Amino acid sequence: MLIAPSVLSADFGNLARDVRAICDAGCDFVHVDVMDGHFVPNLTIGPVVVSAIARAATKPLDIHLMVQNNTFFVDLFAPLKPEFITFHIEEEKHPHRLVQHIRSLGIKPGIVLNPHTPAEAVEYLLGDIDMVLVMSVNPGFGGQKFIPTVVEKIQRLKALRDRINPNCLIEIDGGVGSSNISILKEAGVDVCVAGSYVFGADDYKTAIDSLKV
């Protein structure tokens, strides 16, 4: 299991310190949640802060857009050269066009599914993307409880992924911890986003290691 701690749960007064700490503790990606206050009822960070995160990080960035006007935000963050930029299919009228645009910038494109959005929504895009991020909470805030019905959706998504594009990663975000990580691994998850579970722990390495099933 690859681990991508979400900096949404970090101490923003000591953000560079916390980003360096999770990288030193063995995370695989640094997950960055960008919210615009429109697509979700929360407002987080822009390119100035994400640039500071990128300077502190020794692991690749995984930028998750929860925004309206996706193309604008893609172009805003592309100069930071993250490994992934993922966007919500619920907000994008022309997802295939945006996927191509992200790839043209030298960045791996991914699509996000809200808890209510079926796995089949990405069936005809799977051949062109590098990641599907499955939300297991309603997007917008950290620290929410895991929605159990998402496990079945991951199983269906894995079957589609294995048939169409076995190299596409399946990522999970929301309410993940040591109590449910094994179930998620068995269902087909490759990458785990964990915010409060990692940053709320006394020891980041112990928390990250407990998710590497």
PyMOL commands that set and color helices and strands:
alter all, ss='L'
color gray80, all
select helices_A, chain A and resi 7-9+12-24+47-56+70-80+89-91+95-104+119-122+126-128+150-164+181-187+196-199+204-211
alter helices_A, ss='H'
color red, helices_A
select strands_A, chain A and resi 2-5+30-35+61-66+84-88+108-113+131-135+169-173+191-194
alter strands_A, ss='S'
color yellow, strands_A
deselect
rebuild
show_as cartoon
